[in-house]
């Protein structure tokens, strides 16, 4: 039952003191939402690589355990760890194909080692997020998500065609088709509580048909104990730095990087849905979320869990349906998932799901993953240049995935890596974006000074020189100089609370583009956001005019002179980007 409303109105924000009864109710709904995907995705790679039942049971136990711990950690904000929001963590479909490959090459211990090693990508992404924002763009991450969907197609169709011995061969496609139709219909038509239950209903419909064909084995459920730990199956963590490890490590690191980028988008989405009044994205929460998932990969490798990622889709669906975004819900979801890990009888219900049902369910996720990639790539709009980058990168990656021409040429250690379409396609996209930025930034000018009122004269001289190079007229030059002054004053106003005894450095980068100049101011601050303050001006304008202090006047002038203002806050760095139009 919903604890709130279904119209998207947030009744409890992340830091609100949500009553325990409401938090528990919403938390249980979140568990129903995430439990099915966690168990199925955790067991899919193990079943696809023909691992024994002991390992399958262990990997599901470990996935639920780690998912619960990380979901609770995401709700916290301890130092630079945690997003401070209800943000669910589950097994990731992005790793399924390469997990099967890792299990085939070196067994469960190899997969555990690669999972732990992949955490480097997450932690590096969090550390270098401000500097990577121009290279690891939505266009790149969208391309990679589309390629991951392509690599998962064979695994999903193989699952749909796998039927137990002694059953009709036609049973697999029939069961898979019923599952896929159920998933599609529920996705399109379900509302409210039915949408929350859609994953479990889909799996239940597929299993009901599978039972008619004799594919569903209830003996797995009967034999499972009610409470306890798996008796066997722990893979251990035994690093084997052989050829297979080094050839697969770049692929795991790349997929982890892509999942990290997806984590950024998901966290932004959850932030947008978690406040009554829209706020500008706080990238410190994003970095905290990435740090938790990165540390979670190390924990997953240590306990034998498959790789995990954060699921913004499920988190926002729960907030929209219930109206509850309180982070306390994350604690309840985490505790419930840990409890489920210790109840093998309940998880066995999902472990008994036949291959055709799991394959069809994965196929529905593949479709959503592909569409999600398209949406991600087109976030900022697709101009002709972006379309070329997306088309060429996807074509190269998909083509490599279908053949072995590059692997045959390279052979040895690098052959398997070059034969991975995700790796080659992502590398192609990154190189093309980097070259585009390089060519676009040839006229870029840069100024580095100490952030204080004394740097105003130097900043003014620098911006005047930029306008002179563009041949702007006097009015446009004056506008550019005014924007520089007002942005500097706004940054100094933000620093009134004090960020330390040492004066921060200010870096100003100017990127001319025909009749427009983009100015990027980079400095160090702690709390307030310029975009939020500018948004407040619109609300103030609706009321009666009152006294206007110097800070408010500065913001009004900044909004008047610029085409757009963006303020991104990271740990240790603030980036304010303004655009100024001019004429000759």
C-alpha positions in Angstrom: 0.0 0.0 0.0 1.3 3.4 -0.8 2.5 5.6 2.1 2.1 8.8 0.1 0.6 9.9 -3.1 1.0 8.7 -6.7 1.2 12.1 -8.2 4.9 12.7 -7.7 4.5 15.2 -4.8 7.2 14.6 -2.2 5.9 14.4 1.3 9.2 13.5 3.0 12.5 14.9 1.7 15.8 13.1 2.2 16.6 14.7 5.5 13.1 14.8 6.9 12.2 12.8 10.1 9.9 10.3 8.4 7.9 8.2 10.9 9.1 4.6 11.4 5.8 3.2 10.3 5.9 5.0 7.0 9.6 4.2 6.4 9.0 0.5 7.0 6.0 0.4 4.7 7.9 2.1 1.9 11.0 0.1 2.5 9.2 -3.2 2.1 7.8 -1.9 -1.2 11.3 -1.1 -2.3 12.4 -4.6 -1.4 9.7 -6.1 -3.6 10.9 -3.9 -6.4 14.5 -4.8 -6.2 14.6 -8.4 -5.0 13.6 -10.1 -8.3 16.3 -8.4 -10.4 18.9 -8.9 -7.7 18.4 -12.7 -7.5 17.9 -13.3 -11.2 20.9 -11.2 -12.4 23.1 -12.6 -9.7 22.4 -16.2 -10.7 22.2 -15.7 -14.4 26.0 -15.6 -15.1 26.6 -18.6 -12.8 23.9 -20.7 -14.5 25.0 -19.6 -18.0 28.5 -20.9 -17.2 27.2 -24.2 -15.8 28.4 -23.7 -12.2 27.2 -26.0 -9.5 24.2 -25.3 -7.3 26.4 -24.5 -4.3 28.1 -21.6 -6.1 24.8 -20.3 -7.4 23.3 -20.2 -3.9 26.4 -18.5 -2.5 26.5 -15.8 -5.2 22.8 -15.0 -4.6 23.4 -14.8 -0.8 26.4 -12.5 -1.3 24.5 -10.3 -3.8 21.6 -9.7 -1.3 24.0 -9.2 1.6 26.2 -6.6 -0.3 23.1 -4.9 -1.9 21.6 -4.4 1.6 24.8 -3.0 3.1 25.4 -0.7 0.1 21.8 0.6 0.0 22.1 1.5 3.7 25.5 3.1 3.1 24.0 5.2 0.2 21.5 6.6 2.6 24.3 7.8 4.9 26.7 10.7 4.5 29.9 9.8 6.3 32.8 12.0 5.1 32.9 11.6 1.3 30.9 8.4 1.3 27.2 8.1 0.7 24.6 10.1 -1.2 22.3 10.9 1.8 19.3 9.6 -0.2 17.2 6.5 -0.6 19.2 5.0 -3.5 18.9 1.2 -4.1 21.9 -1.0 -5.1 21.5 -4.3 -6.9 23.3 -6.6 -9.3 24.2 -5.0 -12.6 23.2 -6.3 -16.0 26.2 -4.6 -17.6 28.6 -7.2 -16.2 26.6 -10.4 -17.2 28.4 -11.1 -20.5 31.9 -10.5 -19.2 31.2 -12.3 -16.0 30.4 -15.4 -18.0 33.7 -15.0 -19.8 35.6 -14.5 -16.6 34.0 -17.7 -15.1 35.0 -19.6 -18.2 38.6 -18.3 -18.2 39.4 -18.7 -14.5 36.4 -19.7 -12.4 34.7 -17.9 -9.5 38.0 -16.8 -8.0 38.9 -15.0 -11.2 35.5 -13.2 -11.2 36.0 -12.1 -7.6 39.4 -10.7 -8.3 38.3 -8.8 -11.3 35.3 -7.4 -9.5 37.4 -6.1 -6.7 40.0 -4.7 -9.1 37.2 -2.9 -11.1 36.7 -0.7 -8.0 39.6 1.4 -9.2 37.5 2.8 -12.0 34.8 4.0 -9.6 37.1 5.6 -7.1 39.1 7.2 -9.9 35.9 8.5 -11.5 34.9 10.2 -8.2 38.3 11.7 -7.7 38.7 13.0 -11.3 35.0 13.7 -11.9 35.5 17.5 -12.3 38.3 17.0 -14.9 36.6 14.2 -16.8 33.3 16.0 -17.3 34.4 17.2 -20.8 35.6 13.8 -22.0 33.2 11.3 -20.3 30.1 13.0 -21.6 26.5 11.7 -21.8 27.3 11.0 -25.5 30.1 8.6 -24.5 28.2 6.9 -21.7 25.0 6.5 -23.9 27.1 4.9 -26.7 28.5 2.4 -24.2 25.1 1.5 -22.7 23.8 0.8 -26.2 26.8 -1.5 -26.9 26.4 -3.3 -23.6 22.8 -4.1 -24.6 24.1 -5.5 -27.9 26.6 -7.8 -26.0 23.8 -9.1 -23.7 21.5 -10.2 -26.6 23.3 -13.6 -27.2 23.1 -14.4 -23.4 19.4 -13.6 -23.2 18.5 -15.7 -26.3 20.7 -18.6 -25.1 18.8 -18.6 -21.9 15.5 -18.7 -23.7 16.6 -21.7 -25.7 17.9 -23.7 -22.7 15.4 -26.3 -21.6 15.9 -29.2 -19.1 16.4 -32.7 -20.5 13.2 -34.5 -21.2 11.1 -31.4 -21.9 9.7 -30.2 -25.2 12.2 -28.1 -27.2 9.3 -25.7 -28.1 8.7 -25.1 -24.4 11.6 -22.6 -24.2 10.5 -20.2 -26.8 6.8 -20.4 -25.6 7.8 -19.7 -22.0 10.1 -16.9 -23.0 7.5 -15.3 -25.2 4.9 -15.3 -22.4 7.4 -13.8 -20.0 8.4 -11.1 -22.5 4.8 -10.2 -23.3 4.0 -10.0 -19.6 6.9 -7.7 -19.0 5.9 -5.5 -22.0 2.2 -5.2 -21.1 3.0 -4.5 -17.4 5.5 -1.8 -18.3 3.1 -0.1 -20.7 -0.2 -0.5 -18.7 0.6 -1.0 -15.0 0.0 1.9 -12.6 0.4 2.4 -8.9 1.0 -0.8 -6.9 0.8 -3.0 -10.0 3.9 -1.2 -11.4 5.8 -1.8 -8.2 4.9 -5.5 -8.4 5.6 -5.7 -12.2 8.9 -7.6 -12.0 7.6 -10.3 -9.7 4.3 -10.7 -11.7 6.4 -11.1 -14.9 8.5 -13.8 -13.3 5.4 -15.5 -11.8 3.6 -15.6 -15.2 6.7 -17.1 -16.9 7.1 -19.7 -14.1 3.4 -20.7 -14.3 3.8 -21.5 -18.1 7.1 -23.3 -17.4 5.4 -25.5 -14.8 3.0 -26.7 -17.5 6.0 -27.8 -19.6 7.6 -29.5 -16.6 10.5 -26.9 -16.5 9.9 -25.6 -13.0 11.5 -27.7 -10.2 9.8 -27.0 -6.9 12.3 -29.4 -5.2 14.8 -26.6 -5.0 12.4 -24.7 -2.7 11.5 -27.8 -0.7 15.1 -28.7 0.0 16.2 -25.2 1.0 16.3 -24.4 4.8 14.3 -21.6 6.2 17.2 -19.8 7.9 21.0 -20.1 7.5 24.1 -19.5 5.4 25.0 -21.5 2.2 27.0 -24.6 3.2 29.4 -24.2 0.3 30.2 -22.2 -2.8 32.4 -19.4 -1.4 34.9 -18.8 -4.3 37.6 -17.1 -2.2 39.8 -14.3 -3.4 42.9 -15.7 -5.0 44.5 -13.2 -7.4 46.0 -14.9 -10.4 47.8 -12.3 -12.5 48.1 -14.4 -15.6 47.2 -13.6 -19.2 43.5 -14.1 -18.7 43.4 -11.7 -15.8 45.2 -8.9 -17.6 43.2 -9.4 -20.8 39.9 -9.1 -18.9 40.9 -6.4 -16.4 40.6 -3.5 -19.0 37.1 -4.7 -20.0 36.0 -4.9 -16.3 37.5 -1.5 -15.6 35.8 0.0 -18.6 32.4 -1.5 -17.8 32.8 -0.3 -14.2 33.6 3.2 -15.6 30.5 3.1 -17.7 28.4 1.9 -14.7 29.9 4.8 -12.7 28.8 7.2 -15.4 25.4 5.7 -15.3 25.5 6.1 -11.5 26.1 9.8 -12.0 23.0 10.1 -14.2 20.9 8.0 -11.9 22.0 10.0 -8.8 21.1 13.3 -10.6 17.7 11.8 -11.5 17.1 10.7 -7.8 18.1 14.2 -6.6 15.6 15.8 -9.0 12.8 13.6 -7.7 13.6 13.9 -4.0 12.8 17.5 -3.3 9.5 19.4 -3.2 11.2 22.5 -4.7 13.6 21.6 -7.6 17.3 22.1 -6.7 20.5 22.3 -8.7 22.4 19.0 -8.7 24.8 18.6 -5.8 27.7 16.8 -7.3 29.2 16.1 -3.8 26.3 13.7 -3.3 27.1 12.2 -6.7 30.7 11.7 -5.7 29.6 10.2 -2.3 27.4 7.7 -4.2 30.2 6.7 -6.6 32.6 6.2 -3.6 30.1 3.8 -1.9 29.6 1.7 -5.0 33.4 1.6 -5.6 34.0 0.4 -2.1 31.1 -2.0 -2.6 32.9 -3.6 -5.5 35.8 -4.4 -3.3 33.4 -5.9 -0.7 31.6 -7.8 -3.5 34.9 -9.3 -4.7 35.9 -10.3 -1.1 32.6 -12.1 -0.3 32.0 -13.6 -3.8 29.1 -11.4 -4.9 28.7 -10.5 -8.6 29.4 -6.8 -9.5 26.7 -4.4 -8.4 25.5 -0.9 -9.4 23.0 1.7 -8.2 19.5 1.7 -9.7 18.1 5.2 -10.1 15.2 3.9 -12.1 13.8 1.8 -9.2 14.6 4.5 -6.6 12.7 7.2 -8.5 9.8 4.9 -9.2 9.4 4.3 -5.5 9.6 8.0 -4.7 7.1 8.9 -7.4 4.6 6.3 -6.2 4.9 6.8 -2.5 5.9 10.5 -2.2 8.6 9.4 0.3 12.2 10.3 -0.4 13.5 10.1 3.2 16.8 8.5 3.5 15.5 6.4 6.4 13.8 4.3 3.8 17.2 3.3 2.5 18.1 1.9 5.9 15.0 -0.2 6.1 15.5 -1.5 2.5 19.1 -2.4 3.4 18.2 -4.2 6.6 15.4 -6.2 4.8 17.8 -7.3 2.0 20.4 -8.5 4.6 17.6 -10.4 6.3 16.5 -12.0 3.0 20.0 -13.2 2.4 19.7 -15.2 5.6 16.4 -16.8 4.5 17.3 -19.3 1.8 13.7 -20.6 1.5 12.5 -17.3 0.1 15.4 -16.7 -2.3 15.0 -20.3 -3.5 11.6 -19.4 -5.0 13.5 -17.1 -7.4 16.5 -19.4 -7.8 14.2 -22.1 -9.2 13.2 -19.8 -12.1 13.9 -21.7 -15.4 16.4 -20.5 -18.0 13.8 -19.4 -20.5 12.1 -17.1 -18.0 15.4 -15.6 -16.8 16.5 -15.1 -20.5 13.3 -13.4 -21.5 13.4 -11.2 -18.4 17.0 -10.2 -19.2 15.9 -9.5 -22.8 13.3 -6.9 -21.5 16.1 -5.3 -19.5 18.3 -5.3 -22.6 15.7 -3.3 -24.5 15.3 -0.8 -21.7 19.1 -0.6 -21.4 19.4 0.2 -25.2 16.7 2.9 -25.0 18.3 4.3 -21.9 21.6 4.6 -23.9 19.8 6.6 -26.6 18.2 8.9 -24.0 21.6 9.4 -22.3 23.4 10.1 -25.5 20.8 12.7 -26.5 20.6 14.5 -23.2 22.1 17.7 -24.5 20.6 17.3 -28.0 22.3 15.6 -31.0 23.7 17.9 -33.6 25.5 16.7 -36.7 28.8 16.3 -35.0 27.3 14.3 -32.1 25.4 12.1 -34.5 28.6 11.2 -36.3 30.4 10.3 -33.1 27.4 8.2 -31.9 26.9 6.4 -35.2 30.6 5.6 -35.9 31.3 4.5 -32.3 28.3 2.3 -32.2 28.9 0.8 -35.6 32.6 0.0 -34.8 31.7 -1.5 -31.5 28.8 -3.6 -32.8 30.9 -4.7 -35.8 33.8 -5.8 -33.6 31.3 -7.8 -31.4 30.2 -9.7 -34.5 33.6 -10.7 -35.8 37.2 -11.4 -34.8 39.2 -9.5 -37.4 41.0 -7.2 -34.9 41.6 -10.1 -32.5 43.1 -12.2 -35.3 45.5 -9.4 -36.3 46.7 -8.7 -32.7 46.5 -12.2 -31.1 48.2 -12.9 -27.8 47.2 -11.0 -24.7 45.5 -8.1 -26.5 43.4 -10.2 -28.9 40.5 -10.9 -26.5 40.5 -7.3 -25.4 40.4 -6.0 -29.0 37.6 -8.4 -29.7 35.3 -6.8 -27.1 32.9 -4.4 -28.8 32.2 -2.4 -25.7 35.9 -1.6 -25.2 36.6 -0.7 -28.9 33.4 1.3 -29.2 33.9 3.2 -26.0 37.6 3.9 -27.0 36.4 5.2 -30.4 33.8 7.5 -28.8 36.3 8.9 -26.2 38.9 9.6 -28.9 36.4 11.4 -31.1 35.1 13.5 -28.3 38.6 14.4 -27.2 39.6 15.4 -30.7 36.4 17.5 -31.0 37.2 19.3 -27.8 40.8 19.7 -28.9 39.9 21.4 -32.1 37.1 23.5 -30.5 39.6 24.7 -27.8 42.3 26.0 -30.0 41.4 29.5 -29.2 40.9 28.9 -25.5 42.5 31.3 -23.2 43.2 30.8 -19.5 43.9 32.9 -16.4 44.9 31.7 -13.0 44.9 34.2 -10.1 44.3 34.3 -6.3 40.5 34.6 -5.6 40.2 38.0 -4.1 38.9 41.5 -5.0 42.5 42.4 -6.0 42.3 40.1 -9.1 39.5 42.2 -10.6 41.8 44.4 -12.7 43.7 41.4 -14.1 40.4 39.6 -14.9 39.1 42.7 -16.6 42.2 43.0 -18.7 42.1 39.3 -19.7 38.4 39.5 -20.8 39.0 42.7 -22.7 41.8 40.9 -24.7 39.4 38.0 -25.4 36.8 40.4 -26.8 39.4 42.3 -28.9 40.5 39.0 -30.5 36.9 38.3 -31.5 36.5 41.8 -32.9 33.5 42.5 -30.6 32.0 46.0 -30.5 32.3 48.3 -27.4 28.8 47.3 -26.0 29.6 43.5 -26.3 33.0 44.0 -24.7 31.5 45.9 -21.8 28.9 43.1 -21.3 31.7 40.5 -21.2 33.7 42.5 -18.7 30.6 43.1 -16.5 29.8 39.3 -16.5 33.4 38.6 -15.3 33.1 41.2 -12.5 29.6 40.1 -11.3 30.6 36.4 -11.4 33.8 37.2 -9.4 31.7 39.2 -6.8 29.2 36.3 -6.5 32.0 33.9 -5.8 33.5 36.2 -3.2 30.1 36.5 -1.6 29.9 32.7 -1.4 33.2 32.7 0.3 32.1 35.0 3.1 31.5 31.9 5.4 35.2 31.1 5.0 36.6 28.0 3.5 39.8 28.2 5.4 42.7 30.5 6.2 44.4 30.1 2.8 42.9 32.1 -0.1 41.6 29.7 -2.8 42.9 29.9 -6.4 40.6 31.0 -9.2 41.0 29.7 -12.7 39.1 31.4 -15.6 38.9 29.6 -19.0 37.4 31.4 -21.9 36.1 29.4 -24.9 35.1 31.7 -27.9 32.6 30.4 -30.3 31.6 32.9 -33.1 29.1 35.2 -31.4 29.3 33.6 -28.0 32.0 33.2 -25.3 31.8 30.5 -22.6 33.5 31.5 -19.4 34.4 28.8 -16.8 35.3 29.9 -13.3 36.9 27.2 -11.1 37.3 27.8 -7.3 36.9 26.1 -3.9 33.8 26.5 -1.8 31.6 24.6 0.6 27.9 25.1 0.6 25.7 27.6 -1.4 24.9 27.2 -5.1 24.6 30.2 -7.5 21.9 28.5 -9.6 19.7 28.0 -6.6 20.2 31.6 -5.6 19.4 32.8 -9.1 16.2 30.7 -9.1 15.1 32.4 -5.8 15.2 35.7 -7.6 12.3 34.7 -9.8 10.2 33.8 -6.7 11.2 37.1 -5.1 10.1 39.0 -8.2 6.6 37.7 -7.8 6.3 39.3 -4.4 6.4 43.0 -3.3 9.6 44.8 -4.0 11.7 45.3 -0.9 15.2 46.3 0.0 17.9 45.0 -2.3 21.3 44.2 -0.8 24.6 44.2 -2.7 24.6 40.4 -3.0 21.1 40.3 -4.6 22.0 43.1 -7.0 25.1 41.2 -8.1 22.9 38.2 -8.9 20.4 40.2 -10.8 23.1 41.8 -12.9 24.6 38.4 -13.6 21.3 37.0 -14.8 20.7 40.0 -16.9 24.1 39.9 -18.8 24.4 36.2 -19.4 22.6 33.7 -21.7 23.0 30.9 -19.1 24.6 30.2 -15.7 25.5 26.7 -14.5 27.1 26.0 -11.1 28.5 22.5 -10.3 29.7 21.7 -6.8 32.3 19.0 -6.2 34.3 18.1 -3.2 37.2 20.6 -3.3 36.1 22.4 -6.4 33.3 24.7 -7.7 32.8 25.2 -11.4 30.6 28.2 -12.6 30.0 28.3 -16.3 28.4 31.4 -17.9 27.7 32.1 -21.6 27.8 35.7 -23.0 26.6 36.7 -26.4 28.3 39.5 -28.4 28.4 41.2 -31.7 30.9 42.9 -34.0 
